[in-house]
Amino acid sequence: MHQQSTDKQDIFQTLTANGAKGALFQNIRPVPNNSPVTDLADKNLRCNAGGNSGSGTTTVSVAAGSTVSFTADQAVYHQGPVTFYMTKVDSAAAADGSSDWFKIKEIGPTFSGGQASWDMSATYSTTIPSQIPAGDYLLRIEQLGIHNPGSPPQFYISCAQVKVTGGGSGKPSPTTKIPGKKSCIQTACETLSDFVPRTFRPRQEHRLWLHCEHLQQLQILRCSWTQGRYILGTL
């Protein structure tokens, strides 16, 4: 189920590839509104609501090893990781995202003085892996909002359609289905594996820790204490 929201949220709507920024939803499947996906069993976790096909979206050629960027309608302002995934498909325009996905990049928090700092940007970039085989892919960006303690996590998602040129014979691993197992955050397995100082918990970011504990109860994240530090991570 695609949940409605009264808050203005980020919509990743333009893709920069080959040094050129595309038009609105030119290479990204249109996102109908700014509501997050919150149902962990929802197929909309793949490419957002209405994103099961991309017949009206242009597929852009990108070289393996090159950089691409997603830009949202505004800077992200809810704390949480940003993750990039790809899946190889026969046709980027026709693919429904039911194939195997692999993670290519994750942007988590940095920590200083017991406080977390998230990358709250409007544009996020990733590198197309240099050894993946040439061909059509869906390239997916996900911003996972974990800002509301006691509430479901909020997934803000967009999918771009790309044709990778060059590349190699690599076989990306591990892979996952979206949606997948609840114990794997669905679309962000291994997310937030950063070590967090213990002093982080009772201070300014207490709400994040409360929410982390809630996500742990939902089997989405874990909050554990080991070797003198708290760890955020997936089960």
KEGU-335965 format. One record per residue: residue in one letter; z negated, y, x of N, C-alpha, C in turn. Coordinates in pm, whole numbers, padded with zeros to 5 digits, always signed. Each point is the difference from the previous one (the first is absolute). Layout:
N
AZYXZYXZYX
...
This chain:
235
M+00000-00120+00085+00000+00120-00085+00000+00123+00087
H+00085+00094-00028+00009+00126+00076-00092+00101-00065
Q-00103+00039+00071-00103+00086-00057+00042+00146+00001
Q-00035+00072-00105+00027+00143-00007-00114+00077+00065
S+00031+00117+00050-00100+00083+00067+00021+00144-00040
T-00109+00073-00015+00011+00142-00032+00004+00085+00126
D-00025-00061+00117+00001+00075+00125+00141+00006+00058
K+00031+00110+00063+00125+00008+00075-00016-00082+00126
Q+00095-00089+00026-00009-00089+00113+00129+00006+00081
D-00001-00069+00113+00116+00001+00087+00108-00095-00051
I+00125+00046+00007+00117-00081-00030+00092+00006+00121
F+00021-00111+00066+00092-00004+00114+00142-00003-00054
Q+00074+00109+00023+00125+00020-00072+00121+00029+00087
T-00018+00027+00129+00115+00021+00087-00016-00083+00127
L+00114-00045+00052+00002-00080+00122+00081+00072+00107
T-00055+00008+00120+00073+00054+00113+00043-00116+00089
A+00129-00013+00020+00057-00106+00084+00116+00057+00080
N+00016-00048+00121+00107+00049+00088-00009+00151+00022
G-00124+00051-00006-00023+00142+00024+00033+00089-00117
A+00038-00057-00115+00037+00081-00116-00090-00035-00118
K-00052+00104-00065-00085-00021-00116+00087-00012-00124
G-00017-00111-00074+00079-00023-00118-00045+00087-00117
A+00080-00002-00104-00034+00073-00121-00108-00074-00076
L-00051+00062-00104-00107-00058-00081+00044-00135-00055
F-00074-00105+00036+00027-00137-00044+00142-00047+00030
Q+00060+00054+00104+00134-00043+00039-00003-00143+00055
N-00092-00026+00091-00013-00133+00061-00129-00070-00039
I-00078+00062-00087-00126-00055-00049+00012-00025-00150
R-00043-00116-00044+00004-00030-00143-00087+00099-00076
P+00051+00056-00109-00074+00103-00073-00137-00048-00047
V-00099+00087+00012-00135-00024-00051-00014+00082-00127
P-00031-00063-00114+00005+00071-00128-00108+00104-00021
N-00116-00018+00064-00110+00096-00015-00094-00014+00118
N-00107+00076-00002-00090+00001+00116-00124-00086-00022
S+00010-00101-00085-00114-00088-00027-00005-00112+00103
P-00120-00039+00042-00012-00111+00093+00010-00134-00071
V+00032-00104+00075-00009-00137-00050-00140-00050+00037
T-00072-00055-00096-00137-00044+00025-00022-00147-00033
D+00098-00065-00062-00012-00141-00036+00050-00085+00116
L-00087-00082+00057+00035-00078+00118+00098-00113-00029
A+00027-00029-00127+00095-00103-00036+00133+00060-00049
D+00014+00131+00008+00115+00070-00055+00118-00007+00097
K+00117-00039-00050+00121-00002+00083+00041+00141+00043
N-00052+00102-00068+00028+00137+00041-00061+00035+00134
L-00088-00087+00052-00051+00019+00136+00111-00008+00104
R+00110-00060-00039+00111-00012+00097+00064+00136+00027
C+00057+00061-00104+00075+00126+00018-00032+00102-00108
N-00117-00010-00062-00046+00092-00103+00068-00030-00133
A-00044+00068-00104+00053-00021-00134+00149+00034-00005
G+00078-00088-00058+00143+00022-00010+00075-00024+00129
G-00068-00054+00101+00063-00018+00130+00049-00139+00029
N+00021-00081-00103+00045-00138+00021+00145-00011+00041
S+00077+00106-00017+00138+00001+00047+00034+00140+00047
G+00105+00008+00080+00038+00129+00056+00148+00027-00012
S+00058-00037-00114+00144+00015-00017+00046+00145+00008
G-00090+00093-00033+00036+00141+00006-00043+00069+00128
T-00049-00079+00096-00051+00055+00126+00092-00036+00115
T+00025+00095+00088+00088-00022+00115-00074-00075+00110
T+00068-00096+00060-00054-00073+00114+00048+00068+00129
V-00093+00037+00087+00034+00073+00122-00005-00094+00120
S+00097+00013+00089+00003-00080+00123-00094+00061+00103
V-00080-00085+00062-00092+00045+00106+00005-00101+00113
A-00009+00049+00121+00005-00089+00116-00137-00062+00025
A-00001-00126+00036-00125-00063+00041-00057+00078+00118
G-00130+00027-00004-00064+00078+00104-00003+00149-00027
S+00065+00044-00108+00000+00143-00034-00118+00035-00088
T-00023+00128-00018-00113+00050-00078+00047+00050-00136
V-00077-00033-00102+00026+00052-00135-00130+00059-00052
S+00012+00094-00093-00118+00069-00053+00008+00012-00151
F-00114-00021-00065-00015+00026-00143-00073+00134-00016
T+00047+00082-00093-00067+00127-00029-00037+00003-00148
A-00124+00039-00027-00051+00008-00137+00016+00140-00055
D-00026+00014-00129+00012+00131-00064-00111+00094+00042
Q-00107-00055+00060-00111+00080+00050-00074-00083+00103
A-00086+00065+00076-00080-00073+00099-00099-00092-00070
V-00014-00119+00054-00099-00095-00052-00139+00061+00013
Y-00082-00009-00103-00134+00056+00011-00109-00096-00043
H+00034-00125-00030-00100-00102-00028-00007-00096+00118
Q-00119-00022+00050-00018-00081+00120+00043-00144-00023
G+00056-00058+00103+00046-00137-00006+00113-00024+00098
P+00029-00126+00029+00104-00034+00098+00140+00017-00055
V+00094+00020+00090+00143+00002-00032+00064-00117+00074
T+00077-00081-00072+00056-00121+00056+00148-00010-00031
F+00078-00051+00097+00143-00021-00019+00031-00149+00002
Y+00085-00042-00092+00045-00138-00008+00152-00005-00011
M+00056-00113+00041+00143-00025-00020+00020-00141-00054
T+00110-00019-00070+00041-00133-00043+00152-00009+00012
K+00048-00109+00059+00145-00018+00016+00057-00057-00130
V+00112+00057-00044+00059-00037-00129+00151-00012+00015
D+00062-00065-00096+00146-00012+00000+00064+00134-00032
S-00057+00071-00096+00052+00131-00039-00117+00093-00027
A-00008+00109+00074-00111+00094-00020+00005+00060-00140
A+00116+00018-00055+00013+00062-00131-00043-00094-00112
A+00017-00130+00020-00029-00097-00106-00136-00068+00015
A-00062+00010+00114-00123-00074+00028-00115+00046-00089
D-00082-00097-00044-00114+00034-00085-00133-00005+00074
G+00004-00026+00131-00123+00000+00079-00081-00127-00008
S+00058-00107-00056-00073-00126-00011+00007-00083+00127
S+00075+00044+00099+00013-00072+00127-00123+00026+00087
D-00001-00058+00119-00115+00011+00091+00000+00135+00071
W-00118+00066+00002-00018+00129+00065-00075-00017+00132
F+00027+00088+00094-00075+00002+00125-00037+00144+00033
K-00120+00016+00054-00051+00133+00032+00054+00046+00136
I+00044+00126+00007+00051+00052+00127-00086+00112+00057
K-00083+00062-00084-00087+00106+00052-00112+00027-00098
E-00115+00038+00054-00114+00040-00081-00067+00122+00062
I-00032+00097-00081-00068+00121+00045-00139+00001-00062
G-00100-00027+00080-00137-00003-00048-00078+00123+00043
P-00131-00002-00017-00081+00116+00037-00030+00002+00149
T-00034+00117+00050-00057+00014+00133-00144+00044-00018
F-00084-00028+00099-00141+00027-00012-00051+00080+00119
S-00083+00099-00033-00061+00083+00103-00135+00049-00049
G-00104-00020+00081-00133+00047-00038-00052-00062-00128
G+00043-00124-00027-00046-00067-00119+00072+00041-00127
Q+00110+00076+00011+00074+00044-00117+00144-00049+00008
A+00055-00030-00117+00138-00048-00010+00094+00117-00026
S+00118-00010+00058+00104+00099-00024+00128-00074-00036
W+00056+00035-00116+00123-00064-00046+00119+00092+00023
D+00116-00059+00021+00124+00075+00018+00049+00045-00137
M-00032+00123-00037+00033+00053-00133+00128+00083+00011
S+00113-00066+00012+00127+00068+00023+00090-00013-00122
A+00109+00074+00003+00104-00017-00101+00109-00093+00049
T+00015-00010+00132+00105-00083+00059-00061-00105+00092
Y+00047-00123-00014-00045-00111+00085+00124-00070+00055
S-00006-00033+00128+00116-00060+00067-00032-00139+00051
T+00104-00081+00012-00014-00133+00056+00127-00034+00076
T-00010-00097+00088+00115-00046+00078+00050-00132-00057
I+00129-00009-00022+00059-00126-00043-00010-00098+00117
P-00062-00116-00017-00016-00093+00113+00134-00031+00066
S+00000+00000+00131+00126-00013+00074+00058-00140-00002
Q-00083-00102-00029+00049-00137+00009+00025-00067-00135
I-00016+00072-00110+00027-00063-00128+00151-00016-00018
P+00042-00102-00074+00144-00021-00020+00065+00114-00077
A+00126+00023+00028+00076+00100-00074+00014-00043-00146
G+00018+00098-00088+00020-00030-00140-00075+00094-00090
D+00003-00030-00130-00065+00084-00100-00150-00028-00008
Y-00077+00107-00021-00146-00011-00012-00049+00099-00105
L-00113-00031-00060-00081+00099-00068-00108+00043+00099
L-00020+00130+00010-00102+00058+00087-00102+00068-00091
R-00122-00048+00006-00102+00042-00096-00112+00077+00068
I-00038+00114-00059-00118+00074+00045-00107-00009-00108
E-00123-00014+00045-00114-00012-00092-00115+00086+00051
Q-00047+00090-00085-00124+00071+00029-00106-00056-00094
L-00106-00055+00058-00106-00064-00077-00117+00094-00014
G-00018+00055-00120-00111+00092-00025-00127-00077-00028
I-00102+00024+00081-00129-00071-00016-00112+00102-00018
H+00032+00107-00072-00090+00115-00007-00096-00003-00117
N+00019-00090-00095-00085-00002-00119-00093-00121-00001
P-00125+00015+00042-00094-00112+00001-00014-00059-00140
G+00003-00132-00008-00018-00068-00126+00126-00013-00083
S+00111+00056+00049+00127-00007-00072+00100-00083+00079
P+00104-00050-00067+00102-00078+00072+00069+00085+00105
P+00046-00061+00109+00078+00074+00100+00131+00047-00063
Q+00054+00110+00053+00121+00059-00055+00114-00013+00102
F+00108-00064-00042+00115-00022+00087+00111+00099-00037
Y+00041+00083+00097+00110+00094-00016+00116-00053+00085
I+00110-00033-00063+00103-00084+00061+00138+00060-00020
S+00084-00015+00102+00143+00027-00013+00076-00100+00087
C+00123-00033-00043+00086-00091+00077+00132+00068+00032
A+00039-00005+00126+00130+00048+00043+00093-00120+00019
Q+00130+00026-00013+00101-00103+00021+00073+00030+00131
V-00008-00094+00093+00061+00021+00132+00084-00119+00040
K+00101+00027+00080+00082-00104+00064-00021+00014+00150
V-00067-00098+00059-00032+00004+00142+00121-00045+00082
T+00036+00079+00100+00108-00036+00091-00059-00031+00136
G+00075-00077+00080-00054-00041+00129-00102-00110-00021
G-00116+00016+00059-00107-00097-00021+00019-00124+00085
G-00072-00106-00039+00003-00123+00078-00019-00121-00089
S-00069-00099+00054-00019-00126-00073-00147-00026-00027
G-00080+00105+00001-00143-00018-00023-00032-00049-00141
K-00111-00071-00011-00047-00050-00129-00138+00059-00027
P-00007+00110-00075-00128+00067-00023-00104-00094-00060
S-00122+00013+00050-00112-00082-00047-00129+00075+00028
P-00102-00013-00088-00001-00077-00124+00071+00074-00112
T+00029-00071-00107+00061+00059-00118-00091-00020-00120
T+00024+00077-00105-00080-00010-00121+00086+00031-00121
K-00041-00049-00114+00064+00036-00125-00073+00119-00060
I+00073+00080-00076-00060+00112-00073+00038-00014-00148
P-00096-00013-00090-00144-00017+00028-00028-00136+00062
G-00115-00007+00066-00038-00123+00068-00142-00036-00032
K-00072-00051+00098-00138-00042-00021-00093+00121-00001
K-00096-00001-00090-00095+00110-00009-00078+00017+00129
S-00018-00108+00074-00080+00007+00122+00075+00069+00113
C+00123+00045-00026+00081+00062+00105+00041+00142-00034
I-00070+00070-00084+00032+00137-00042+00139+00003-00062
Q+00055-00109-00036+00133-00009-00054+00103+00041+00104
T+00008+00127+00030+00111+00053+00077-00043+00055+00135
A-00122-00022+00039-00044+00057+00127-00096-00094+00070
C+00042-00122+00022-00084-00095+00072-00037+00058+00136
E-00123-00021+00041-00052+00046+00128-00022+00150+00005
T+00002+00066-00115-00019+00146-00001-00139+00040+00046
L-00011+00116+00060-00128+00059+00039-00082-00092+00089
S+00060-00049+00107-00073-00087+00091-00076+00080+00106
D+00000+00133-00015-00066+00086+00098-00151-00022+00002
F-00059+00020+00116-00145-00006+00013-00059+00136-00039
V-00108-00005-00074-00062+00120-00052-00144+00009+00048
P-00042+00111+00061-00139+00014+00042-00096-00016-00118
R-00116-00059+00025-00095-00022-00108-00046+00131-00062
T-00006+00106+00079-00046+00129-00052+00096+00057-00103
F+00120-00058-00008+00100+00046-00097-00050-00023-00142
R-00072-00111-00023-00032-00039-00137-00089+00098-00075
P-00117+00039+00052-00090+00080-00084+00030+00149-00001
R+00103+00043+00071+00021+00143+00014+00110+00050-00094
Q+00085+00089+00050+00092+00072-00089+00095-00090-00078
E+00034-00115+00052+00097-00084-00067-00066-00113-00079
H-00117+00027-00054-00073-00102-00073+00079-00053-00119
R+00075+00089-00066+00077-00043-00116+00105-00103+00040
L+00062+00016+00116+00098-00097+00047-00064-00136+00020
W-00122+00000+00056-00067-00127+00022-00038-00066-00131
L-00043+00079-00098-00030-00058-00130+00126-00064-00058
H+00111+00067+00015+00124-00054-00053+00043-00124+00078
C-00021+00004+00130+00034-00116+00082-00078-00122-00047
E-00128+00022-00031-00081-00111-00048+00052-00050-00135
H+00048+00093-00083+00058-00039-00129+00127-00082+00022
L+00085+00043+00094+00122-00073+00029-00032-00138+00056
Q-00109-00009+00074-00042-00129+00053-00036-00095-00115
Q-00066+00052-00102-00034-00082-00116+00125-00047-00072
L+00105+00079+00004+00127-00037-00063+00084-00088+00091
Q-00051-00034+00117+00071-00081+00100+00127+00071+00049
I-00014+00132+00021+00113+00077+00051-00026+00047+00142
L-00118+00053+00024-00040+00041+00135-00132-00066+00035
R-00031-00003+00128-00132-00045+00042-00069+00113+00076
C-00130+00007-00012-00081+00092+00078-00105-00086+00069
S+00008-00012+00128-00093-00089+00070-00056+00067+00123
W-00109-00056+00050-00069+00053+00117+00008-00105+00110
T+00057+00038+00115+00011-00093+00110+00004+00075+00132
Q-00066-00052+00098+00000+00057+00134-00035+00149+00000
G-00098+00036-00084-00049+00137-00002+00087+00099-00073
R+00099-00049-00074+00087+00090-00074+00034-00059-00135
Y+00028+00089-00097+00055-00043-00127+00151-00019+00016
I+00053-00095-00074+00144-00024+00003+00054+00008-00142
L+00110+00074-00016+00078-00002-00122+00118-00093+00023
G+00028-00084-00096+00115-00088+00016+00026-00079-00126
T+00100-00087+00006+00033-00083-00115-00065-00136+00013
L-00014-00064-00113-00059-00133-00001+00102-00104+00042
